[in-house]
């Protein structure tokens, strides 16, 4: 049985924010006795949860919710105002862009500096050096001062150092969003290897599907409060509810967020199967997902979204009306929209359905229903997995014993 790698015990973090806005020396001299007292800002309030050894935990929440502050407290960059965080094992972290790098040193020098901070000897770092530089794809730039690096180069080198020191616990902030797509895939592969090796990972992300894909548990924060600590599906559902309540799309900056917008509400979600009274479809049959909605005020740029998931929350398929080529006319009143699968390509299983409606560019989330209905599929064949891919077998060049010929096997009904 695994133990606890990280214990977060009733952690709160306070920042003192000055309200003085005197910009000139003259103002400061004249008003030196009228200086306003700093205002307390609590970034975290009584956060408590454990991370099991070998588990991956995602931190979700809108910008300003306290995710990065919690990660910095876990990494020892910030000290909690109250409470305690206990970490067991060697810790490596990739928090802020450029954190741990000295701008006037070269990439090579910074690799040795970072490695020593993480507890490695010079000889240990030298053994890993080629792997670090190779993974980061930085061979041509490793002897340049890092102040001349792009943000992507910072991320590649920082992630490579953090993951090549073989930590027991890895902390990763959403700086990975800065890297290019191919490097993001490499990072994800490295994280999956860490999971296979039984290492503990905590990372901050806005990617709900990434949380479903790789996390064992997830935490949702809202204005410094812990809303959920649970399964990835529970956390993503709470995160979606936050976005609906606040009118936020994923990745939207708080200061640019639209007002709470409930002009369009989803009133019902229904699944239609091909045979009346039969509550499932067979692989390849037609399935229709009907979304009943009400637009209480005219809405000109609505987009309806549908996605199908595996039972453990992994995304199988996502689509929306805009991608399908439909620019919807202004909505007003009660109506219905249907996503029709003429031949559903799923194998046997129970597939949760998520539906939503947002503005054209995703800045306003009108409403969202996270996995509240399911598509049930029965597969008459013996194939396994989630998706039915048309396949045939070519036996033309089969090497067999003399006189043998392939025979057709009758499938079980």
N, C-alpha and C positions, 0 to 999 in steps of 0.2 A: 504494500500500500504506500502510495506516495505521500510525502509530507507537504508542508506549506513553505513555499519559496519566498513569498512576500506577504507580510501582514501590515495592513493599513488600519491603524487603531485610532478612531475618533479624531481624525486630522482636520484641523482648521488652519487657514492661512489668511493673515490680515496684511494689507498694504496701507501705508499712511500716504495720503494724497494731499499735496499742498493746493490750497485754493487761491494763493497769491497770484495775481496776474500783472504785477508791476514789471514793466519791461525795461525801464531806464534806470540808471544809477540815481538820478535826481528823485524819481518816485520812491525808490527804496530808502533814500536818506530821509525824505520828508515823512514817509509813512512807516518808519522803522518801529514805532511804538504801536502801530495799528495793524501789525501783521496778523492775518487770520490763522486760526489754529488748523492744523492738518485734519482732514476728514478720513475716518476709517473706511476702508473698502475691503470687504470679506470676499476673497476669491474662492474659498472653500469653507464649507460648514459641516463639521462632524462627519467626515467621510470614513466609512469603515467597511472593509471587505478583505478577503484573503485570495491569494492566487496560488493554486496548487503547483507543486513541482511538475515540470513537463507540460503544463497547460499554456495555451495562448489566450490572452484576454485583450479585447478591444475596448478602447475608450471612445464613446460617441457623444456628440452634443454640438449645439451650434457654436459659432465663434463667440468667445467670451464666457463660455460655460464653466471653464476651470480645468479643461483637459490637460493642457500643456503645463499649467501650474502644478497639477497633481503629479504629472510625469517628472517634472523638475524636482519636486519634493522627494519622489521615490529615488531619483538618481543622485540625491545629495547636493544638487545645485542650489536649491532653496531649503531653508529650515522651516518646518511647520511652526506656526504660532502656538498651537497646542496640539496634543496628540503625538503619535509616534508611528514611524514606518520602519519595519525590520525586514531586511533583505538578507537571504542566506545564499552564499556562494559568490563567485566572481561576477561582477556587474560590468556591463558595457552599455553605453548609451549613445544614441544619435539624436540629439534634441534640436537645438537651433542650427540654422544654416551657418556653417563656419565656426560653430562652437568647438573649442579645444584646439583650434588652429591659430598659430601666430602668423600674422600677415607678412612679416618680413623674412620668415624662414621659407625655405624651399619645400616642395612636397615631400621630398626624401627626408628632410630634417623633421618635418611635422609627423611623418609616420613613426619615426623613432620617439619623438616627444609624446605622441598619443599612446604609443605602446607602453612607454615607461609609466605614464599616468595610470594605465590599466593594469599595472603590476608585472609587466614582462621585463626580463633582462634584455640587455642589448643583443646578446647572443640569440635569445628567443626571437626577437624581432627580425634579426638578420635572416634566420631560417625561414621566416614567413614572408619576407620582403617581396620576393618575386611573385608569390601568390597574391599578395595585397595589390601590387601595382598591376598585375595581369588582370585580376578581376575588375579593377576600376578602369581598365583600358587607358592607363595614364602614362605609358612608357615614354611617349614623346614630350611629356610636360612635367615629369616628376622632379626635374632639377630647376624648375622655374619657381619664383616666389609665388606663394599662393594668393597674394593680393591681386595677382593678374588672372586668377582663375575665374571662370564663369560659375554661376550658381550650380549648374549641373555637374561641373568638375568637382566642386566642393562636396556635393552629395555623394558622388561615386567614390571618392577617396575616403570620405568619412565612414560610409557604410562598409566599405571593404575592410578598413582597419577594425571597426567595431565587431565585425563578424568573423574575422580571421584570428582573433585572440582567444577563440574558443571559450566564450563566457558561459556561465551557468544561467545568467539572467540577461536578457537583451531588452533595452527600452528604445523604441523608435517613435519619433514624432512624425507628423505628416510632411516633413521635408522631402519624403520620397516622391511627393507629387511634383517636385521640381525636375526630377530626372526624366530622360526621354523614355519612350515606350519600351524599347528593347531592353534598356537597363532596368526598368521597373519589373519586367518579366524575369530578369536574372535575379533581382532582389527577392522576388516572390519564390523563385526556385530555391534560393538559399534559405529563406525562412522555412520552407517546407522541409528542407534537409535538417534544419535545427529541430523542427518538430519530431522528425523521425529519430533524431539523436536524443530526444528527451529533454531538451532545453526549455526554459521558461521564457515567454515573450509577452511583453506588454506594448501595445502600440496605439497611437492616436490616429484616427481616420475620420473622414466624412463618408467613406464608401460603405454603405449598408451591405452591398453584395459581397464585398471583401470580408466583412465581419462574418457573414453567413458561411463563406467559403472556407475560412481558415481558423476561426476562433472556436474555442471550447466554451468560453464564457464572455460576457460583455457587460460593461458598465455605461450607463447613460447619465450624463450630468446636465443640470439646468441651473444657470446662475449660481454655481457653487454647491448646489444640493445634489445628492445622489438620488436619481429617480428610479433606476432599476439596476439591480445586479442579478443577472440571470442568464438564460440560454440566449444564443444569438438571435433566435426568432423573437423572443420576448423583448430583447433590447431594441431590435430594429423596429418592432411595432411601436414601442414607446418613442423612439426617435422620429418615426413618421408622424406620430400624433403631435409631437412638438412642432414639426414643420407645418402641419395643418393649422394648429392653434396660433402659430406666429406668422403664418404666411410665408414661410421660408422654403426655398429650394435648397437642395444639397449644395454646399460650398458657397452659399450666399453670405457676404459679409454683413454683420449685424448692422453697421451704420448705414448700409444701403438697402436694408430689408424693407419691403413694402408693409403697409399696414395690414392688420388682421383682415382677411378677406373671405367672406362666406357667401359670396354671390351665387356660387354653384355648390349644391350639396348633393352627395350621392345618397339616394333613398333606398335603393335595393340592388342586390346582385343575385342573379338567378342563372342556373345551369340547365340548358335544354339538351336532353339526350334523344337519340333517333327513334327509340321505341317508347311510346307513351306508357307510363307506369313502370318502366324498367330504369332503375336509378344508376345506370352506368352505360358507358359506351365500350364497344370492342375496338381494338386497335384498327385504325383506318376508317372508322365510321365518323359521321359528322357530329360536331359538338358546337353549341352556341352559348356564349356568355353574354347575358343581357344586363345592362347597367341602367337602372332607373335613376333619373336625376331631376332636380328642380333648380332653375335659375330664378332667384327672387328678384334680381335686377338684370338688365341686359348685359351680356358678356360677349365681346366681339372676337376674342382670341383664345378660345378654349381648346385644349388638346386633351383627349381621353387616352389613358394609358392602361395596358394590361400586361401582366407577366405571370408565368407559370413557374413553379418551384418544385424541387424534390421535397420529400417529407421532412428532411433535416434542414430545409431552408435554402439550398443552393439554387441559383437561378438557372432555369432551363431555357426560357424564351421570354423575350420582351418585345413589345410593339406598341405603337400609338397611331392615332388617326392621322397625324401629320406625316409620319413615315409612310403610311399607306397611301399618301397622295391626296388626302382630304383636308382642305382648308374650310373649316366649319363656318356656316353663316352665323350671325349673332344669335345667341341662345336667350330664350326668355320663356318662363313657365315650366311646366312639368313635361318631361319627355323621356325617351329611351334610346340607347345606342347599343348595337350588338356587334361583338367580335365573333365571326363565324369561322370555325375550322372545318373545311369541307371534308378533310380526311385526317383525323388527329393522329400524329405519328408517334404516339407514346405507347410504351409497353405497360404491362400490368402494374398498377399502383394507384396511390391516392395523391393527387397533385394539387397543393394549395394554390389559390388564385389571388393575386393582388390587383386591385384596380384603383385608378386615381384620375383626377382632372386638375390640370394646372394651366397657367398661361403659356403662350406660344414659346417664349424663351426661358421658361422655368422659374422666373423670378417670383411668381405668386403660386402658392399651392392652395387651391380652393378646397379640395377634400381628398381623402385617401382611405382605402379600406385594405388593411394588411392581412392577407391570408385568412379571410373570414369564411370563404367558401372553398370547395374542393371539386376537382374533376376526377371522377372515378373511372378507371379504365381496366378492362379485363382483356387479357391477351390469350387468344386461342393457340398460339404457337408456343414453342419451347425456348425461344430466344430470351435472353436476360439483359438487364440494364434498364435504361430509362427511355431510349429513343429507338424507334423501329426504322432501320436503314435498309432499303431494298438491296438484297444481296443474292448472288447466285454462286455456285461452286463449279469450277471448270476441272473435270477429271480427265481431260484429253491426254495429258502427259503423265498420268499416274503410273508409277512403277509397282507392279504387283507380281505375285508368284504365278508361274505358268498355269494357264487354264482358268485363272480367276477373272471374274468380271464384277464390276460394281452392281449392286442391286438396290432398288428403291426401298427405303424403310418406311413403313406406314407410321405416320405420326399419331401420337396419342390424341384422342379427341378431347 
